[in-house]
Structures are given as C-alpha cells and as structure tokens.
Amino acid sequence: MDDAMTALPLVFDAPRRGMPPRHLADLTREEAREAVAELGQPAFRADQLARHFYRGVTDPAQMTDLPAAVRETLTEALLPGLLTVVRHQTADNGRTRKTLWRLHDGALVESVLMRYPDRATVCISSQAGCGMACPFCATGQQGLTRNLSAAEIIGQAVAAAAAMANGELDGGPGRLSNVVFMGMGEPLANYARVRKTLDALLTPAPHGLGLSQRSVTVSTVGLVPAIRRLTEEGRNVTLAVSLHAPDDELRDSLVPINTRWKVGEVVDAADAYAKKTGRRYSVEYALIRDVNDQPFRADLLGKLLAGKLAHVNLIPLNPTPGSKWDASPLPAQREFVARLRAAGVATTVRDTRGQDIDGACGQLAAADSISVPSVAVPTPSVEPPMELGAEGDE
C-alpha cells in the first residue's frame, strides 16, 4: 500500500478545546437537582426540565409547568442550546434526512435520520472529526477537532426523536426506535461521554429516551481495552466492529489502529463481549474496489468468523469527491457475499441510504466552508437492512 495512506498519526487524546456550557444531560439526576436548588428553586424542577428536554421541547414558553418568572433562568442555566441547525438535506422520498449541526465553537457535526417501514434509526456523531486516520474515510483524513460532550451527543438523538414525533419525515408522526453510533468520530475514544449517552438513551422517560439495549449500536474500529471495559460494565447494546480487512498486512494500512491491536485481538475482544451478553456482534466491512474485495479475502474473513456469534455487514464504499477510493462492482460484491455465506457466516449488504445527498456522514460538513478545523466523513453511516437476510440477534 502507498505509504501516504497512513501519513496521519493516530490520535487518542482529543485536543483541549473549550467544551460547551454545562447542560442538564451532562449531569446525574442528583447533580441536576442540586444545580436547580442552587438557583433557589425546588429540586423537583430538575425533573420537569428533564421531561421537557427528552421530549425535544426547546422553547421556554412551552414549559408551562414551570413558573413563568423562572423559565428563562432555568433554561439558560441547564438547557443551553448546544446544537444549531445549519441545514437539512432530504433523500429517499423524504424518508432520510441528514442534518448539519454547528456547535458552540463553530465545529460542525452531522446526524442522519432514516425511516424504514418497521423502524426509524438515527446515526449520531460522538466526536468532531476523528483521530483514527483511516485513509479511505474523509473524516479520518481531516483529523480530530474535539470530543463531543454527552449533551451534544444525546441532543442529536433527542432531536431525531422529536422530529419523528412531530411527523417531520415522510409517513407522519412516529417513534425513534434505533440509535447507531456510526457518525463522525470513534465512539470508544470518547468513552465516558458515550457511556453517559447510553444511560440517557436507555433510561425510561421522563429521564431518558427509553430505548431497548438491542436497538442501540456502538461502533468501533477496535479499541480493545475499551471493548473490554464495555464488556465488564455489563451493557447489552449491539457492538459493531469496523474491520474492513481480515488480515493484519492490509488492515495495518486501512485501519491504522491495527498497528496497536491486531485483527485477532479485536475479534477476541468482540467474542468476549458476545459471550458475556449473548448478543451477536456486527462486523462492518467497507468493500473497496481492488483493495479488500478479492475472493481470497472473503475466504480469509469467512475462516476468521466461522462458528462465531458474528454477522458481517458489507458496505459498498460511498466515495467522497476527489477520492481515489471507489466501491466494489456488483459482481465482486456478490462473490464476496456468496463466499462468506458458504463459510456459514451470516452476511448482509447495507442499504446505501441518502447517496444523492452525500449520505456518508460528514460529506455535508466537508462541503461547507468553515473557519475551524474541518470535520468531514466516516464513510459508512447507515444501519444494516435486517430484512435483506440477516439473521436475528441471539
């Protein structure tokens, strides 16, 4: 592989940039109650604020259970506006909507809301940019701007839930059912805040969104210690491992973190997670023309995963403008699928939603001219279409 592919260094520690103002979603329930009490209000007002936040209410005038005299004070102190819509783009006859958000410091991140007949999924970002330096991913090539706060991450899901409830996507009012951490950034490199986000997603209303663990997917390029930590902490969310190559020689170039934790170590950590949770994990594999789509690599991947509680999700690469990387042609995709299934490995090909709006997360940000370090794209960013033959979770 070309040495220039891995020219960027891996970055595990986010740059020390100013974090956003304190927000209710960054606090524990007790901390929020204490913060309200410090403002001279009864502690139960924190629970009222939480109810409004998780319903997506942003206008203090609509918070009619709060005394009019203190609405502005409480919302400014504990519900500051952290995410400002720059623009929406829609695709798939109004069933997919991509949102470009501006953060308090001008950084841009994206989320993608996708409505299917049986579910609605939002893909959210956990970092502005990414430090994992994968050469086929435009976000990875832009570097890491900063970690997002828990409230900035949670806010993307809350906005999606409100959009569904308000009928903003084609099909009328509905319910957000799934969240995938497959937008910008490496979620497990921002572990503490992603962990807090998981708590908020899974906690029943009114103190969270009340999603089920099996409907939340956390993606990683393979930060083995963080996978082990997630295993030990006992969550049963779906784990997705972005493998992209079955052999260390190629993966060292495609996914530079492989120079730290090899394919075998990553799969072992995912296996331990599956054993602890009883949940099948997903192996994300971007099919890149003439790079990782050869039949012998399909056989290697099949051998690696045969008999494991794993499901392969093949993703035809969504190329970014000017990139030398391109998606595998259909015959190569079909051959890859056939060989994996012949090895007994459950395999699907991801539905490529939103291609006409640069659906790969970050392409919207990349297209905007901004004065802060640009944040652009992890290529695959949509949920696998389970109706295309994927086996259900164990």
TITI-310788 format. One record per residue (C-alpha): residue number from 1; residue in one letter; x, y, z. Coordinates in Angstrom, 3 decimals, always signed. Layout:
BEGIN
     i   aa          u          v          w
   NUM    A          X          Y          Z
...
//
This chain:
BEGIN
     i   aa          u          v          w
     1    M     +0.000     +0.000     +0.000
     2    D     +1.047     +3.589     -0.539
     3    D     +2.923     +4.988     +2.478
     4    A     +0.986     +8.225     +2.073
     5    M     -2.140     +6.355     +3.083
     6    T     -1.048     +6.206     +6.701
     7    A     +0.698     +9.559     +6.910
     8    L     -1.624    +10.904     +9.584
     9    P     -0.847     +9.887    +13.174
    10    L     -3.327     +8.105    +15.388
    11    V     -4.831    +10.489    +17.945
    12    F     -6.327     +9.005    +21.112
    13    D     -6.376    +12.116    +23.294
    14    A     -8.648    +14.832    +21.976
    15    P     -7.281    +18.369    +21.615
    16    R     -8.014    +20.527    +24.631
    17    R    -10.605    +22.857    +23.208
    18    G    -13.291    +24.683    +25.144
    19    M    -16.163    +22.378    +25.966
    20    P    -19.739    +23.640    +25.693
    21    P    -21.702    +25.161    +28.582
    22    R    -22.963    +22.849    +31.302
    23    H    -26.187    +21.083    +30.344
    24    L    -28.703    +19.013    +32.245
    25    A    -27.803    +15.968    +30.128
    26    D    -24.186    +16.148    +31.337
    27    L    -25.306    +15.781    +34.952
    28    T    -26.592    +12.938    +37.044
    29    R    -30.142    +13.292    +38.271
    30    E    -28.861    +14.237    +41.721
    31    E    -26.410    +16.782    +40.328
    32    A    -29.209    +18.368    +38.296
    33    R    -31.411    +18.630    +41.376
    34    E    -28.559    +20.272    +43.288
    35    A    -27.959    +22.728    +40.436
    36    V    -31.623    +23.748    +40.478
    37    A    -31.550    +24.154    +44.248
    38    E    -28.510    +26.456    +43.906
    39    L    -30.700    +28.668    +41.701
    40    G    -33.210    +28.932    +44.545
    41    Q    -35.774    +26.576    +43.051
    42    P    -37.271    +23.329    +44.392
    43    A    -35.188    +20.304    +43.368
    44    F    -38.121    +18.718    +41.528
    45    R    -37.816    +21.428    +38.881
    46    A    -34.828    +19.433    +37.541
    47    D    -37.157    +16.523    +36.789
    48    Q    -39.501    +18.887    +34.970
    49    L    -36.618    +20.223    +32.893
    50    A    -35.536    +16.675    +32.055
    51    R    -39.043    +15.821    +30.892
    52    H    -39.034    +18.777    +28.518
    53    F    -35.526    +18.109    +27.217
    54    Y    -36.133    +14.449    +26.359
    55    R    -39.385    +15.372    +24.618
    56    G    -37.437    +17.793    +22.444
    57    V    -39.081    +20.932    +23.857
    58    T    -36.704    +23.882    +23.392
    59    D    -38.980    +26.910    +23.791
    60    P    -39.268    +28.007    +27.456
    61    A    -42.750    +29.368    +26.718
    62    Q    -43.932    +25.793    +26.175
    63    M    -42.693    +24.694    +29.604
    64    T    -45.958    +25.683    +31.244
    65    D    -45.416    +23.565    +34.369
    66    L    -42.560    +25.919    +35.318
    67    P    -43.367    +29.318    +36.852
    68    A    -43.150    +31.932    +34.089
    69    A    -40.775    +34.058    +36.166
    70    V    -38.075    +31.353    +36.289
    71    R    -38.392    +29.620    +32.906
    72    E    -35.710    +31.713    +31.215
    73    T    -33.340    +31.456    +34.192
    74    L    -33.638    +27.681    +34.457
    75    T    -33.360    +27.002    +30.739
    76    E    -30.362    +29.298    +30.311
    77    A    -28.615    +27.615    +33.246
    78    L    -29.408    +23.977    +32.468
    79    L    -30.774    +23.706    +28.916
    80    P    -28.464    +25.904    +26.834
    81    G    -28.828    +25.453    +23.074
    82    L    -25.817    +23.338    +22.091
    83    L    -26.773    +22.260    +18.568
    84    T    -27.772    +24.778    +15.916
    85    V    -29.164    +23.502    +12.622
    86    V    -27.095    +24.765     +9.690
    87    R    -29.217    +22.879     +7.175
    88    H    -31.185    +19.725     +6.494
    89    Q    -30.980    +17.631     +3.361
    90    T    -33.562    +15.017     +2.482
    91    A    -33.459    +11.962     +0.255
    92    D    -35.276     +8.686     -0.391
    93    N    -38.612    +10.442     -0.971
    94    G    -38.409    +12.240     +2.327
    95    R    -37.588     +9.148     +4.396
    96    T    -33.951    +10.105     +5.002
    97    R    -32.872    +13.428     +6.472
    98    K    -29.320    +14.497     +7.099
    99    T    -28.690    +17.373     +9.482
   100    L    -25.584    +19.525     +9.672
   101    W    -25.172    +20.958    +13.180
   102    R    -22.979    +23.848    +14.299
   103    L    -21.619    +23.577    +17.833
   104    H    -20.868    +26.432    +20.228
   105    D    -17.288    +26.787    +18.934
   106    G    -18.191    +26.632    +15.248
   107    A    -17.299    +22.968    +14.789
   108    L    -19.655    +21.043    +12.502
   109    V    -21.049    +17.559    +13.017
   110    E    -23.773    +15.557    +11.358
   111    S    -26.560    +13.146    +12.123
   112    V    -28.721    +11.140     +9.728
   113    L    -32.317    +10.117    +10.459
   114    M    -33.607     +7.199     +8.388
   115    R    -37.179     +5.954     +8.338
   116    Y    -37.893     +2.367     +7.320
   117    P    -41.266     +0.594     +7.213
   118    D    -40.653     -1.070    +10.574
   119    R    -38.319     +1.324    +12.397
   120    A    -36.665     +4.738    +12.479
   121    T    -32.925     +4.954    +13.048
   122    V    -30.679     +7.901    +13.746
   123    C    -26.939     +7.780    +13.108
   124    I    -25.149    +10.127    +15.509
   125    S    -21.652    +11.588    +15.864
   126    S    -19.527    +11.276    +19.009
   127    Q    -16.567    +13.466    +18.013
   128    A    -15.976    +16.457    +15.763
   129    G    -13.618    +14.852    +13.298
   130    C    -11.780    +11.630    +14.078
   131    G     -8.294    +10.677    +15.197
   132    M     -8.232     +7.151    +13.782
   133    A     -6.667     +8.249    +10.439
   134    C     -8.314     +5.632     +8.193
   135    P     -7.221     +6.687     +4.688
   136    F    -10.488     +5.877     +2.859
   137    C    -12.527     +7.953     +5.313
   138    A    -12.610    +11.697     +4.772
   139    T    -13.266    +12.403     +8.452
   140    G    -10.247    +10.335     +9.398
   141    Q     -8.184    +12.343     +6.953
   142    Q     -9.339    +15.645     +8.473
   143    G     -8.123    +14.732    +11.949
   144    L     -9.750    +15.202    +15.335
   145    T    -11.144    +18.592    +16.347
   146    R    -12.503    +17.590    +19.759
   147    N    -14.670    +15.174    +21.698
   148    L    -18.345    +15.997    +21.944
   149    S    -19.922    +16.444    +25.354
   150    A    -22.536    +13.928    +26.462
   151    A    -25.239    +16.549    +25.984
   152    E    -24.080    +17.270    +22.412
   153    I    -24.275    +13.557    +21.569
   154    I    -27.580    +12.980    +23.372
   155    G    -29.020    +16.114    +21.769
   156    Q    -28.706    +14.583    +18.295
   157    A    -30.841    +11.612    +19.355
   158    V    -33.346    +13.811    +21.176
   159    A    -33.743    +15.985    +18.071
   160    A    -34.344    +12.878    +15.962
   161    A    -36.946    +11.564    +18.420
   162    A    -38.725    +14.925    +18.328
   163    A    -38.605    +15.005    +14.524
   164    M    -40.248    +11.591    +14.405
   165    A    -42.868    +12.528    +16.992
   166    N    -43.672    +15.713    +15.059
   167    G    -44.011    +13.905    +11.729
   168    E    -41.152    +15.776    +10.074
   169    L    -40.229    +12.783     +7.873
   170    D    -42.489    +11.329     +5.220
   171    G    -45.049     +8.987     +6.757
   172    G    -46.483    +11.126     +9.526
   173    P    -45.746    +11.023    +13.262
   174    G    -43.775     +8.037    +14.513
   175    R    -41.271     +6.909    +17.112
   176    L    -37.487     +6.802    +17.078
   177    S    -36.627     +3.151    +17.618
   178    N    -32.885     +2.784    +16.951
   179    V    -29.669     +4.732    +17.534
   180    V    -26.336     +3.877    +15.906
   181    F    -23.022     +5.478    +16.862
   182    M    -21.718     +5.415    +13.295
   183    G    -21.411     +9.103    +12.519
   184    M    -18.280    +11.174    +12.929
   185    G    -15.647    +10.008    +15.346
   186    E    -14.544     +6.860    +17.159
   187    P    -17.134     +6.390    +19.933
   188    L    -14.890     +4.372    +22.238
   189    A    -12.207     +7.088    +22.092
   190    N    -14.760     +9.333    +23.838
   191    Y    -15.731     +6.553    +26.215
   192    A    -17.019     +8.351    +29.312
   193    R    -19.358    +10.634    +27.376
   194    V    -20.591     +7.865    +25.091
   195    R    -21.236     +5.735    +28.179
   196    K    -23.299     +8.573    +29.679
   197    T    -25.166     +8.888    +26.391
   198    L    -26.022     +5.180    +26.545
   199    D    -27.505     +5.712    +30.006
   200    A    -29.682     +8.532    +28.657
   201    L    -30.813     +6.545    +25.622
   202    L    -31.774     +3.519    +27.714
   203    T    -33.275     +5.220    +30.782
   204    P    -37.092     +5.268    +30.628
   205    A    -38.943     +8.552    +30.131
   206    P    -39.057    +11.170    +31.501
   207    H    -35.333    +10.938    +32.364
   208    G    -34.242     +9.417    +29.046
   209    L    -35.476     +8.160    +25.691
   210    G    -36.368     +4.672    +26.903
   211    L    -34.857     +2.696    +24.014
   212    S    -34.079     -1.010    +24.312
   213    Q    -30.464     -2.139    +24.549
   214    R    -30.726     -4.279    +21.429
   215    S    -31.805     -1.203    +19.421
   216    V    -28.630     +0.767    +20.208
   217    T    -25.409     +0.015    +18.293
   218    V    -21.944     +1.223    +19.282
   219    S    -19.363     +1.063    +16.516
   220    T    -15.591     +0.921    +16.947
   221    V    -12.507     +0.443    +14.773
   222    G    -11.160     -1.805    +17.506
   223    L    -10.059     -0.057    +20.693
   224    V     -9.568     -3.348    +22.504
   225    P     -9.255     -2.009    +26.087
   226    A    -12.473     -0.012    +25.648
   227    I    -14.324     -3.041    +24.233
   228    R    -13.221     -4.981    +27.310
   229    R    -14.385     -2.156    +29.559
   230    L    -17.780     -2.103    +27.859
   231    T    -17.964     -5.869    +28.395
   232    E    -17.128     -5.599    +32.082
   233    E    -19.689     -2.839    +32.664
   234    G    -22.499     -5.156    +31.663
   235    R    -24.324     -3.254    +28.946
   236    N    -26.030     -5.387    +26.288
   237    V    -26.048     -2.893    +23.433
   238    T    -25.096     -4.141    +19.987
   239    L    -21.378     -3.962    +19.247
   240    A    -20.219     -3.227    +15.698
   241    V    -16.555     -3.688    +14.794
   242    S    -15.272     -1.844    +11.727
   243    L    -12.842     -4.482    +10.474
   244    H    -12.501     -3.691     +6.732
   245    A     -9.767     -6.342     +6.261
   246    P     -9.317     -9.892     +7.575
   247    D     -5.503     -9.846     +7.519
   248    D     -3.085     -7.707     +9.508
   249    E     -0.966     -6.773     +6.488
   250    L     -3.819     -4.935     +4.755
   251    R     -5.578     -3.745     +7.905
   252    D     -2.399     -2.039     +9.164
   253    S     -2.806     +0.293     +6.163
   254    L     -6.592     +0.613     +6.016
   255    V     -7.228     +0.909     +9.767
   256    P     -4.043     +2.258    +11.365
   257    I     -5.137     +1.326    +14.900
   258    N     -4.390     -2.241    +13.767
   259    T     -0.729     -1.434    +14.335
   260    R     -1.659     -1.281    +18.033
   261    W     -4.281     -4.045    +18.315
   262    K     -4.236     -6.755    +15.648
   263    V     -7.185     -8.436    +13.930
   264    G     -7.028    -11.455    +16.246
   265    E     -7.079     -9.288    +19.373
   266    V    -10.033     -7.249    +18.121
   267    V    -12.065    -10.358    +17.245
   268    D    -11.165    -11.965    +20.588
   269    A    -12.451     -8.877    +22.428
   270    A    -15.671     -8.919    +20.372
   271    D    -16.087    -12.645    +21.068
   272    A    -15.756    -11.986    +24.796
   273    Y    -18.453     -9.312    +24.511
   274    A    -20.723    -11.753    +22.670
   275    K    -20.113    -14.444    +25.280
   276    K    -20.923    -12.056    +28.137
   277    T    -24.033    -10.554    +26.543
   278    G    -25.310    -13.425    +24.409
   279    R    -25.629    -10.857    +21.627
   280    R    -24.357    -11.262    +18.101
   281    Y    -21.850     -8.577    +17.107
   282    S    -21.667     -6.945    +13.715
   283    V    -18.523     -6.862    +11.596
   284    E    -18.568     -3.769     +9.375
   285    Y    -16.639     -4.221     +6.143
   286    A    -16.428     -1.423     +3.552
   287    L    -15.994     -3.055     +0.147
   288    I    -13.334     -1.072     -1.720
   289    R    -12.622     -1.840     -5.353
   290    D     -9.379     -3.804     -5.873
   291    V     -8.285     -3.158     -2.278
   292    N    -10.117     -5.536     +0.070
   293    D    -12.775     -7.147     -2.134
   294    Q    -10.787    -10.069     -3.553
   295    P    -12.288    -13.583     -3.276
   296    F     -9.334    -14.807     -1.198
   297    R    -10.035    -12.099     +1.372
   298    A    -13.649    -13.204     +1.548
   299    D    -12.352    -16.702     +2.307
   300    L     -9.987    -15.340     +4.970
   301    L    -12.841    -13.420     +6.587
   302    G    -15.072    -16.489     +6.466
   303    K    -12.412    -18.589     +8.147
   304    L    -11.842    -15.900    +10.791
   305    L    -15.534    -15.661    +11.732
   306    A    -16.877    -19.176    +11.101
   307    G    -18.645    -20.505    +14.169
   308    K    -18.589    -17.157    +15.947
   309    L    -21.551    -15.124    +17.173
   310    A    -20.905    -12.574    +14.433
   311    H    -22.758    -11.095    +11.479
   312    V    -20.951     -9.427     +8.559
   313    N    -22.383     -6.182     +7.253
   314    L    -20.836     -5.389     +3.872
   315    I    -20.863     -1.718     +2.920
   316    P    -20.273     -0.661     -0.681
   317    L    -17.977     +2.307     -0.162
   318    N    -19.673     +5.682     -0.547
   319    P    -16.824     +7.530     -2.300
   320    T    -16.135    +11.153     -1.472
   321    P    -15.473    +13.737     -4.213
   322    G    -11.914    +13.567     -5.492
   323    S    -11.132    +10.342     -3.640
   324    K     -9.127     +7.557     -5.289
   325    W    -11.251     +5.049     -3.376
   326    D    -14.304     +3.534     -5.059
   327    A    -16.975     +0.952     -4.279
   328    S    -16.575     -2.644     -5.361
   329    P    -18.539     -3.503     -8.511
   330    L    -21.680     -5.613     -8.091
   331    P    -20.133     -8.893     -9.303
   332    A    -17.370     -8.580     -6.700
   333    Q    -19.950     -7.800     -4.011
   334    R    -21.996    -10.869     -4.925
   335    E    -18.938    -13.118     -4.953
   336    F    -17.887    -11.828     -1.534
   337    V    -21.345    -12.484     -0.080
   338    A    -21.513    -15.978     -1.584
   339    R    -18.146    -16.987     -0.158
   340    L    -18.959    -15.718     +3.330
   341    R    -22.316    -17.492     +3.355
   342    A    -20.660    -20.671     +2.101
   343    A    -18.413    -20.462     +5.175
   344    G    -21.521    -20.313     +7.345
   345    V    -21.183    -16.614     +8.202
   346    A    -24.408    -14.570     +8.271
   347    T    -23.944    -11.721     +5.793
   348    T    -25.933     -8.752     +4.501
   349    V    -25.163     -5.805     +2.230
   350    R    -26.009     -2.451     +3.747
   351    D    -28.738     -0.334     +2.258
   352    T    -26.950     +2.765     +0.960
   353    R    -29.375     +5.458     +2.030
   354    G    -29.030     +9.087     +1.017
   355    Q    -26.422     +8.821     -1.725
   356    D    -27.967    +11.729     -3.573
   357    I    -27.324    +13.972     -0.541
   358    D    -23.754    +12.785     +0.113
   359    G    -25.202    +10.340     +2.607
   360    A    -21.903     +9.254     +4.091
   361    C    -21.652    +11.073     +7.377
   362    G    -19.543    +14.186     +7.131
   363    Q    -19.868    +14.967     +3.455
   364    L    -22.273    +17.762     +4.314
   365    A    -19.736    +19.247     +6.693
   366    A    -16.971    +18.811     +4.147
   367    A    -18.945    +20.819     +1.634
   368    D    -19.292    +23.802     +3.947
   369    S    -16.525    +26.368     +4.210
   370    I    -15.758    +26.935     +7.873
   371    S    -13.068    +28.668     +9.868
   372    V    -12.452    +25.889    +12.404
   373    P    -10.696    +22.616    +11.560
   374    S    -12.913    +20.870     +9.037
   375    V    -14.858    +17.836    +10.181
   376    A    -15.875    +15.503     +7.413
   377    V    -16.741    +11.914     +6.990
   378    P    -16.723     +8.355     +8.212
   379    T    -17.911     +6.766     +5.095
   380    P    -20.421     +4.096     +6.114
   381    S    -23.064     +5.619     +8.329
   382    V    -26.337     +3.797     +7.988
   383    E    -27.882     +0.807     +9.681
   384    P    -27.903     -2.614     +8.007
   385    P    -31.253     -3.542     +6.447
   386    M    -32.130     -6.573     +8.532
   387    E    -34.829     -7.553     +6.049
   388    L    -32.155     -8.453     +3.475
   389    G    -31.452    -11.822     +5.000
   390    A    -29.629    -11.000     +8.232
   391    E    -30.164    -13.451    +10.986
   392    G    -31.716    -12.049    +14.148
   393    D    -29.840    -11.441    +17.334
   394    E    -29.247    -14.398    +19.543
//
